[in-house]
Amino acid sequence: GSVSSSGQTSPQRAVVEGVQGRVTDTKERPVVGALITPTSHDVPSPAIPEIAILTDDEGHYVWHLSPGQYTLTVSADGYAPAAQRVTVTSRQTTTLNFQLEPAR
């Protein structure tokens, strides 16, 4: 009997486009629950699937974004907000780390 390949997905690696990174404070400690908001610079701007993303217990975040130019803004209680511009390229995950200064 021939082996049917129905239900079998070809071993394609999941292609994740977007940005990932860590948010730490000036002492390299993870900032948990920091709010990350993207702003697209492209016209027309691509749909951004989530409104905002929070960092996890390691201060890590992953955001799936369409290729293009964005500014990511990070804000967290007790810290001054930080923003960085990033270019998301097709079929690649860009690493963008943030270091937050304590709020004055």
N, CA, C and O atoms as CSV, one atom per row, in Angstrom:
chain,resi,resn,atom,element,x,y,z
A,1,GLY,N,N,0.815,-1.190,0.000
A,1,GLY,CA,C,0.000,0.000,0.000
A,1,GLY,C,C,0.850,1.242,0.000
A,1,GLY,O,O,1.903,1.305,0.635
A,2,SER,N,N,0.371,2.224,-0.723
A,2,SER,CA,C,1.105,3.487,-0.742
A,2,SER,C,C,0.813,4.266,0.539
A,2,SER,O,O,-0.277,4.174,1.104
A,3,VAL,N,N,1.787,5.018,0.974
A,3,VAL,CA,C,1.606,5.818,2.188
A,3,VAL,C,C,0.981,7.143,1.793
A,3,VAL,O,O,1.555,7.917,1.027
A,4,SER,N,N,-0.205,7.388,2.329
A,4,SER,CA,C,-0.867,8.644,2.005
A,4,SER,C,C,-0.257,9.768,2.834
A,4,SER,O,O,0.061,9.584,4.009
A,5,SER,N,N,-0.101,10.919,2.217
A,5,SER,CA,C,0.511,12.031,2.937
A,5,SER,C,C,-0.545,13.016,3.422
A,5,SER,O,O,-0.231,14.154,3.771
A,6,SER,N,N,-1.799,12.570,3.440
A,6,SER,CA,C,-2.827,13.502,3.875
A,6,SER,C,C,-2.678,13.772,5.365
A,6,SER,O,O,-2.386,12.870,6.150
A,7,GLY,N,N,-2.881,15.016,5.734
A,7,GLY,CA,C,-2.761,15.373,7.137
A,7,GLY,C,C,-1.325,15.611,7.561
A,7,GLY,O,O,-1.073,16.071,8.674
A,8,GLN,N,N,-0.390,15.304,6.691
A,8,GLN,CA,C,1.002,15.554,7.037
A,8,GLN,C,C,1.410,16.900,6.441
A,8,GLN,O,O,1.248,17.135,5.243
A,9,THR,N,N,1.933,17.766,7.281
A,9,THR,CA,C,2.429,19.024,6.741
A,9,THR,C,C,3.890,18.829,6.379
A,9,THR,O,O,4.631,18.158,7.096
A,10,SER,N,N,4.293,19.407,5.282
A,10,SER,CA,C,5.693,19.291,4.900
A,10,SER,C,C,6.528,19.999,5.959
A,10,SER,O,O,6.071,20.972,6.557
A,11,PRO,N,N,7.737,19.526,6.195
A,11,PRO,CA,C,8.533,20.098,7.292
A,11,PRO,C,C,9.017,21.506,6.953
A,11,PRO,O,O,10.213,21.756,6.805
A,12,GLN,N,N,8.069,22.397,6.837
A,12,GLN,CA,C,8.417,23.781,6.588
A,12,GLN,C,C,8.669,24.441,7.922
A,12,GLN,O,O,7.908,24.248,8.871
A,13,ARG,N,N,9.719,25.207,8.001
A,13,ARG,CA,C,9.927,25.962,9.220
A,13,ARG,C,C,8.952,27.130,9.221
A,13,ARG,O,O,8.736,27.779,8.198
A,14,ALA,N,N,8.381,27.381,10.361
A,14,ALA,CA,C,7.461,28.508,10.455
A,14,ALA,C,C,8.260,29.790,10.232
A,14,ALA,O,O,9.262,30.044,10.901
A,15,VAL,N,N,7.802,30.571,9.299
A,15,VAL,CA,C,8.474,31.819,9.004
A,15,VAL,C,C,7.844,32.899,9.869
A,15,VAL,O,O,6.647,33.174,9.779
A,16,VAL,N,N,8.668,33.500,10.701
A,16,VAL,CA,C,8.154,34.531,11.590
A,16,VAL,C,C,8.801,35.850,11.209
A,16,VAL,O,O,10.011,36.032,11.341
A,17,GLU,N,N,7.979,36.756,10.739
A,17,GLU,CA,C,8.465,38.096,10.455
A,17,GLU,C,C,8.088,38.974,11.628
A,17,GLU,O,O,6.975,38.899,12.149
A,18,GLY,N,N,9.008,39.788,12.028
A,18,GLY,CA,C,8.666,40.699,13.105
A,18,GLY,C,C,9.870,41.048,13.939
A,18,GLY,O,O,11.009,41.021,13.472
A,19,VAL,N,N,9.595,41.378,15.186
A,19,VAL,CA,C,10.613,41.888,16.090
A,19,VAL,C,C,10.549,41.086,17.375
A,19,VAL,O,O,9.467,40.752,17.857
A,20,GLN,N,N,11.699,40.783,17.922
A,20,GLN,CA,C,11.749,40.158,19.236
A,20,GLN,C,C,12.919,40.767,19.988
A,20,GLN,O,O,13.852,41.298,19.385
A,21,GLY,N,N,12.861,40.687,21.298
A,21,GLY,CA,C,13.955,41.246,22.076
A,21,GLY,C,C,13.637,41.219,23.551
A,21,GLY,O,O,12.662,40.607,23.987
A,22,ARG,N,N,14.480,41.896,24.312
A,22,ARG,CA,C,14.305,41.959,25.765
A,22,ARG,C,C,14.278,43.404,26.207
A,22,ARG,O,O,14.905,44.280,25.611
A,23,VAL,N,N,13.525,43.624,27.280
A,23,VAL,CA,C,13.469,44.940,27.906
A,23,VAL,C,C,14.079,44.790,29.293
A,23,VAL,O,O,13.583,44.023,30.119
A,24,THR,N,N,15.161,45.531,29.544
A,24,THR,CA,C,15.821,45.466,30.842
A,24,THR,C,C,15.958,46.877,31.401
A,24,THR,O,O,15.781,47.868,30.694
A,25,ASP,N,N,16.279,46.938,32.691
A,25,ASP,CA,C,16.559,48.240,33.281
A,25,ASP,C,C,18.064,48.500,33.207
A,25,ASP,O,O,18.810,47.716,32.620
A,26,THR,N,N,18.494,49.593,33.799
A,26,THR,CA,C,19.908,49.970,33.699
A,26,THR,C,C,20.807,49.017,34.470
A,26,THR,O,O,22.026,49.058,34.304
A,27,LYS,N,N,20.239,48.165,35.306
A,27,LYS,CA,C,21.028,47.155,36.028
A,27,LYS,C,C,20.890,45.783,35.365
A,27,LYS,O,O,21.210,44.758,35.969
A,28,GLU,N,N,20.409,45.773,34.113
A,28,GLU,CA,C,20.275,44.532,33.329
A,28,GLU,C,C,19.222,43.588,33.895
A,28,GLU,O,O,19.225,42.403,33.561
A,29,ARG,N,N,18.330,44.075,34.737
A,29,ARG,CA,C,17.248,43.224,35.233
A,29,ARG,C,C,16.083,43.312,34.259
A,29,ARG,O,O,15.813,44.379,33.708
A,30,PRO,N,N,15.379,42.179,34.040
A,30,PRO,CA,C,14.242,42.229,33.105
A,30,PRO,C,C,13.140,43.123,33.636
A,30,PRO,O,O,12.857,43.137,34.834
A,31,VAL,N,N,12.525,43.863,32.740
A,31,VAL,CA,C,11.352,44.667,33.078
A,31,VAL,C,C,10.133,43.854,32.656
A,31,VAL,O,O,9.905,43.630,31.467
A,32,VAL,N,N,9.355,43.416,33.640
A,32,VAL,CA,C,8.207,42.541,33.390
A,32,VAL,C,C,6.965,43.392,33.155
A,32,VAL,O,O,6.741,44.379,33.857
A,33,GLY,N,N,6.172,43.016,32.183
A,33,GLY,CA,C,4.909,43.703,31.948
A,33,GLY,C,C,5.068,45.074,31.321
A,33,GLY,O,O,4.188,45.925,31.448
A,34,ALA,N,N,6.195,45.295,30.639
A,34,ALA,CA,C,6.350,46.553,29.910
A,34,ALA,C,C,5.428,46.520,28.693
A,34,ALA,O,O,5.253,45.482,28.055
A,35,LEU,N,N,4.850,47.663,28.389
A,35,LEU,CA,C,3.900,47.779,27.289
A,35,LEU,C,C,4.638,48.210,26.030
A,35,LEU,O,O,5.342,49.220,26.025
A,36,ILE,N,N,4.470,47.431,24.956
A,36,ILE,CA,C,5.151,47.727,23.696
A,36,ILE,C,C,4.100,48.096,22.656
A,36,ILE,O,O,3.164,47.337,22.403
A,37,THR,N,N,4.268,49.271,22.060
A,37,THR,CA,C,3.313,49.736,21.045
A,37,THR,C,C,4.064,50.079,19.771
A,37,THR,O,O,5.030,50.839,19.816
A,38,PRO,N,N,3.643,49.537,18.636
A,38,PRO,CA,C,4.305,49.865,17.372
A,38,PRO,C,C,3.551,50.965,16.632
A,38,PRO,O,O,2.328,51.078,16.719
A,39,THR,N,N,4.308,51.761,15.912
A,39,THR,CA,C,3.734,52.736,14.992
A,39,THR,C,C,4.345,52.469,13.629
A,39,THR,O,O,5.567,52.419,13.491
A,40,SER,N,N,3.508,52.297,12.632
A,40,SER,CA,C,4.009,52.045,11.283
A,40,SER,C,C,4.320,53.358,10.590
A,40,SER,O,O,3.593,54.341,10.740
A,41,HIS,N,N,5.420,53.365,9.821
A,41,HIS,CA,C,5.771,54.542,9.038
A,41,HIS,C,C,5.387,54.388,7.578
A,41,HIS,O,O,5.620,55.291,6.774
A,42,ASP,N,N,4.801,53.254,7.229
A,42,ASP,CA,C,4.485,52.997,5.829
A,42,ASP,C,C,3.102,53.531,5.487
A,42,ASP,O,O,2.199,53.540,6.323
A,43,VAL,N,N,2.953,53.973,4.253
A,43,VAL,CA,C,1.656,54.453,3.753
A,43,VAL,C,C,1.318,53.658,2.500
A,43,VAL,O,O,2.100,53.682,1.549
A,44,PRO,N,N,0.187,52.953,2.454
A,44,PRO,CA,C,-0.722,52.764,3.583
A,44,PRO,C,C,-0.099,51.842,4.621
A,44,PRO,O,O,0.673,50.950,4.268
A,45,SER,N,N,-0.416,52.038,5.870
A,45,SER,CA,C,0.230,51.224,6.898
A,45,SER,C,C,-0.412,49.845,6.940
A,45,SER,O,O,-1.628,49.718,6.797
A,46,PRO,N,N,0.399,48.818,7.134
A,46,PRO,CA,C,-0.154,47.459,7.214
A,46,PRO,C,C,-0.962,47.300,8.490
A,46,PRO,O,O,-0.770,48.029,9.463
A,47,ALA,N,N,-1.860,46.345,8.468
A,47,ALA,CA,C,-2.644,46.060,9.666
A,47,ALA,C,C,-1.727,45.496,10.739
A,47,ALA,O,O,-0.925,44.601,10.476
A,48,ILE,N,N,-1.850,46.018,11.930
A,48,ILE,CA,C,-1.078,45.495,13.058
A,48,ILE,C,C,-2.028,44.615,13.865
A,48,ILE,O,O,-3.029,45.101,14.390
A,49,PRO,N,N,-1.718,43.320,13.966
A,49,PRO,CA,C,-2.714,42.392,14.516
A,49,PRO,C,C,-3.068,42.668,15.969
A,49,PRO,O,O,-4.239,42.590,16.339
A,50,GLU,N,N,-2.085,42.987,16.799
A,50,GLU,CA,C,-2.401,43.260,18.189
A,50,GLU,C,C,-2.325,44.757,18.447
A,50,GLU,O,O,-1.682,45.500,17.705
A,51,ILE,N,N,-2.983,45.180,19.498
A,51,ILE,CA,C,-2.929,46.587,19.873
A,51,ILE,C,C,-1.633,46.859,20.612
A,51,ILE,O,O,-0.961,47.860,20.360
A,52,ALA,N,N,-1.287,45.969,21.521
A,52,ALA,CA,C,-0.073,46.151,22.310
A,52,ALA,C,C,0.346,44.797,22.853
A,52,ALA,O,O,-0.461,43.871,22.933
A,53,ILE,N,N,1.603,44.691,23.222
A,53,ILE,CA,C,2.142,43.438,23.731
A,53,ILE,C,C,2.879,43.757,25.018
A,53,ILE,O,O,3.483,44.822,25.150
A,54,LEU,N,N,2.828,42.831,25.966
A,54,LEU,CA,C,3.527,43.000,27.234
A,54,LEU,C,C,4.709,42.043,27.296
A,54,LEU,O,O,4.648,40.936,26.762
A,55,THR,N,N,5.784,42.474,27.949
A,55,THR,CA,C,6.933,41.589,28.137
A,55,THR,C,C,6.608,40.530,29.188
A,55,THR,O,O,5.792,40.750,30.083
A,56,ASP,N,N,7.263,39.377,29.060
A,56,ASP,CA,C,7.015,38.271,29.983
A,56,ASP,C,C,7.950,38.367,31.201
A,56,ASP,O,O,8.597,39.389,31.430
A,57,ASP,N,N,8.000,37.275,31.970
A,57,ASP,CA,C,8.785,37.280,33.215
A,57,ASP,C,C,10.282,37.459,32.977
A,57,ASP,O,O,11.020,37.819,33.894
A,58,GLU,N,N,10.725,37.211,31.759
A,58,GLU,CA,C,12.140,37.397,31.435
A,58,GLU,C,C,12.394,38.757,30.802
A,58,GLU,O,O,13.521,39.075,30.423
A,59,GLY,N,N,11.328,39.564,30.690
A,59,GLY,CA,C,11.475,40.845,30.007
A,59,GLY,C,C,11.487,40.685,28.499
A,59,GLY,O,O,11.872,41.606,27.778
A,60,HIS,N,N,11.064,39.515,28.012
A,60,HIS,CA,C,11.159,39.198,26.587
A,60,HIS,C,C,9.831,39.468,25.887
A,60,HIS,O,O,8.761,39.331,26.480
A,61,TYR,N,N,9.920,39.850,24.625
A,61,TYR,CA,C,8.705,40.026,23.829
A,61,TYR,C,C,8.962,39.505,22.421
A,61,TYR,O,O,10.101,39.470,21.954
A,62,VAL,N,N,7.893,39.105,21.758
A,62,VAL,CA,C,7.938,38.732,20.345
A,62,VAL,C,C,6.735,39.387,19.688
A,62,VAL,O,O,5.617,39.281,20.191
A,63,TRP,N,N,6.951,40.050,18.587
A,63,TRP,CA,C,5.853,40.704,17.904
A,63,TRP,C,C,5.921,40.373,16.420
A,63,TRP,O,O,6.910,40.672,15.751
A,64,HIS,N,N,4.846,39.746,15.906
A,64,HIS,CA,C,4.771,39.421,14.484
A,64,HIS,C,C,4.267,40.649,13.742
A,64,HIS,O,O,3.136,41.089,13.945
A,65,LEU,N,N,5.108,41.194,12.888
A,65,LEU,CA,C,4.747,42.389,12.126
A,65,LEU,C,C,5.050,42.170,10.655
A,65,LEU,O,O,5.988,41.456,10.303
A,66,SER,N,N,4.255,42.784,9.804
A,66,SER,CA,C,4.534,42.739,8.373
A,66,SER,C,C,5.815,43.514,8.092
A,66,SER,O,O,6.168,44.427,8.838
A,67,PRO,N,N,6.518,43.148,7.005
A,67,PRO,CA,C,7.721,43.902,6.661
A,67,PRO,C,C,7.426,45.387,6.494
A,67,PRO,O,O,6.387,45.763,5.952
A,68,GLY,N,N,8.332,46.220,6.957
A,68,GLY,CA,C,8.150,47.660,6.845
A,68,GLY,C,C,8.930,48.392,7.916
A,68,GLY,O,O,9.740,47.808,8.636
A,69,GLN,N,N,8.669,49.668,8.002
A,69,GLN,CA,C,9.338,50.534,8.975
A,69,GLN,C,C,8.392,50.801,10.142
A,69,GLN,O,O,7.223,51.136,9.950
A,70,TYR,N,N,8.911,50.649,11.335
A,70,TYR,CA,C,8.110,50.877,12.535
A,70,TYR,C,C,8.943,51.635,13.571
A,70,TYR,O,O,10.173,51.623,13.553
A,71,THR,N,N,8.221,52.286,14.463
A,71,THR,CA,C,8.829,52.719,15.710
A,71,THR,C,C,8.157,51.942,16.823
A,71,THR,O,O,6.931,51.930,16.928
A,72,LEU,N,N,8.966,51.285,17.664
A,72,LEU,CA,C,8.422,50.589,18.816
A,72,LEU,C,C,8.640,51.463,20.039
A,72,LEU,O,O,9.746,51.941,20.291
A,73,THR,N,N,7.571,51.661,20.791
A,73,THR,CA,C,7.653,52.434,22.021
A,73,THR,C,C,7.419,51.499,23.193
A,73,THR,O,O,6.471,50.713,23.188
A,74,VAL,N,N,8.276,51.582,24.191
A,74,VAL,CA,C,8.167,50.733,25.373
A,74,VAL,C,C,7.908,51.634,26.570
A,74,VAL,O,O,8.622,52.611,26.795
A,75,SER,N,N,6.869,51.289,27.339
A,75,SER,CA,C,6.609,52.042,28.559
A,75,SER,C,C,6.306,51.068,29.689
A,75,SER,O,O,5.687,50.025,29.478
A,76,ALA,N,N,6.746,51.419,30.878
A,76,ALA,CA,C,6.519,50.579,32.053
A,76,ALA,C,C,6.459,51.486,33.272
A,76,ALA,O,O,7.087,52.544,33.310
A,77,ASP,N,N,5.691,51.050,34.273
A,77,ASP,CA,C,5.567,51.834,35.499
A,77,ASP,C,C,6.936,52.043,36.133
A,77,ASP,O,O,7.713,51.101,36.289
A,78,GLY,N,N,7.217,53.276,36.490
A,78,GLY,CA,C,8.474,53.572,37.165
A,78,GLY,C,C,9.634,53.830,36.232
A,78,GLY,O,O,10.747,54.088,36.691
A,79,TYR,N,N,9.398,53.764,34.921
A,79,TYR,CA,C,10.475,53.972,33.956
A,79,TYR,C,C,10.092,55.048,32.959
A,79,TYR,O,O,8.915,55.262,32.670
A,80,ALA,N,N,11.102,55.718,32.442
A,80,ALA,CA,C,10.867,56.650,31.347
A,80,ALA,C,C,10.640,55.841,30.076
A,80,ALA,O,O,11.339,54.853,29.855
A,81,PRO,N,N,9.675,56.234,29.228
A,81,PRO,CA,C,9.442,55.477,27.999
A,81,PRO,C,C,10.633,55.561,27.055
A,81,PRO,O,O,11.388,56.533,27.072
A,82,ALA,N,N,10.789,54.539,26.241
A,82,ALA,CA,C,11.864,54.503,25.251
A,82,ALA,C,C,11.262,54.142,23.910
A,82,ALA,O,O,10.287,53.394,23.841
A,83,ALA,N,N,11.840,54.672,22.843
A,83,ALA,CA,C,11.358,54.367,21.497
A,83,ALA,C,C,12.549,54.116,20.597
A,83,ALA,O,O,13.578,54.783,20.706
A,84,GLN,N,N,12.399,53.144,19.703
A,84,GLN,CA,C,13.435,52.859,18.716
A,84,GLN,C,C,12.769,52.568,17.388
A,84,GLN,O,O,11.693,51.974,17.321
A,85,ARG,N,N,13.437,53.002,16.335
A,85,ARG,CA,C,12.938,52.713,14.993
A,85,ARG,C,C,13.521,51.373,14.542
A,85,ARG,O,O,14.659,51.033,14.866
A,86,VAL,N,N,12.726,50.632,13.797
A,86,VAL,CA,C,13.165,49.311,13.363
A,86,VAL,C,C,12.615,49.049,11.966
A,86,VAL,O,O,11.525,49.504,11.619
A,87,THR,N,N,13.378,48.316,11.175
A,87,THR,CA,C,12.920,47.868,9.866
A,87,THR,C,C,12.695,46.364,9.930
A,87,THR,O,O,13.617,45.607,10.231
A,88,VAL,N,N,11.477,45.935,9.648
A,88,VAL,CA,C,11.159,44.511,9.604
A,88,VAL,C,C,11.336,44.062,8.155
A,88,VAL,O,O,10.733,44.623,7.241
A,89,THR,N,N,12.169,43.045,7.960
A,89,THR,CA,C,12.403,42.545,6.614
A,89,THR,C,C,11.696,41.213,6.430
A,89,THR,O,O,11.409,40.501,7.392
A,90,SER,N,N,11.426,40.900,5.190
A,90,SER,CA,C,10.659,39.719,4.845
A,90,SER,C,C,11.366,38.447,5.324
A,90,SER,O,O,12.573,38.289,5.145
A,91,ARG,N,N,10.602,37.556,5.927
A,91,ARG,CA,C,11.065,36.247,6.386
A,91,ARG,C,C,12.224,36.331,7.378
A,91,ARG,O,O,13.080,35.448,7.414
A,92,GLN,N,N,12.249,37.386,8.174
A,92,GLN,CA,C,13.294,37.490,9.186
A,92,GLN,C,C,12.722,38.071,10.461
A,92,GLN,O,O,11.794,38.880,10.432
A,93,THR,N,N,13.285,37.651,11.573
A,93,THR,CA,C,12.939,38.246,12.850
A,93,THR,C,C,14.074,39.170,13.259
A,93,THR,O,O,15.230,38.754,13.336
A,94,THR,N,N,13.739,40.411,13.517
A,94,THR,CA,C,14.728,41.401,13.908
A,94,THR,C,C,14.773,41.467,15.432
A,94,THR,O,O,13.734,41.469,16.091
A,95,THR,N,N,15.984,41.522,15.984
A,95,THR,CA,C,16.126,41.629,17.434
A,95,THR,C,C,16.297,43.089,17.816
A,95,THR,O,O,17.161,43.788,17.286
A,96,LEU,N,N,15.464,43.537,18.740
A,96,LEU,CA,C,15.517,44.923,19.199
A,96,LEU,C,C,15.366,44.912,20.713
A,96,LEU,O,O,14.287,44.647,21.243
A,97,ASN,N,N,16.467,45.205,21.400
A,97,ASN,CA,C,16.455,45.233,22.856
A,97,ASN,C,C,16.321,46.660,23.360
A,97,ASN,O,O,16.792,47.606,22.728
A,98,PHE,N,N,15.681,46.795,24.492
A,98,PHE,CA,C,15.494,48.121,25.099
A,98,PHE,C,C,16.087,48.114,26.504
A,98,PHE,O,O,16.032,47.114,27.219
A,99,GLN,N,N,16.651,49.251,26.874
A,99,GLN,CA,C,17.073,49.450,28.250
A,99,GLN,C,C,16.355,50.681,28.770
A,99,GLN,O,O,16.516,51.776,28.231
A,100,LEU,N,N,15.565,50.503,29.814
A,100,LEU,CA,C,14.740,51.586,30.315
A,100,LEU,C,C,15.437,52.285,31.483
A,100,LEU,O,O,16.004,51.649,32.372
A,101,GLU,N,N,15.374,53.597,31.446
A,101,GLU,CA,C,15.899,54.408,32.539
A,101,GLU,C,C,14.791,54.605,33.575
A,101,GLU,O,O,13.619,54.718,33.217
A,102,PRO,N,N,15.160,54.646,34.860
A,102,PRO,CA,C,14.141,54.950,35.869
A,102,PRO,C,C,13.539,56.317,35.628
A,102,PRO,O,O,14.223,57.253,35.212
A,103,ALA,N,N,12.242,56.418,35.897
A,103,ALA,CA,C,11.583,57.712,35.731
A,103,ALA,C,C,12.126,58.685,36.761
A,103,ALA,O,O,12.366,58.320,37.911
A,104,ARG,N,N,12.315,59.901,36.348
A,104,ARG,CA,C,12.820,60.919,37.264
A,104,ARG,C,C,11.699,61.414,38.162
A,104,ARG,O,O,11.923,62.279,39.008
